[in-house]
Amino acid sequence: MRPARQGFYDKHISDNLILRHVKRLPSFVQELSKIVDNAIVAASDTLPPVDDFITAKQRQRDIANLRRTRKE
């Protein structure tokens, strides 16, 4: 199979850095999820308290209120 014509950005990347093959990793999502979970647990003492965050529902309500007050 003949490689695709070189795109604009490919011209500026060294040949040894161009992606030539893609390998499927079935467990990638689970492994990435585990890494993120571990990082959150490790950083939990330094994160701000959850009480300071608003929920998505509260955010939608606030945005609706802002739009309503702008129309008035």
MODELLER restraints for C-alpha pairs under 7 A, 6 or more apart:
rsr = mdl.restraints
at = mdl.atoms
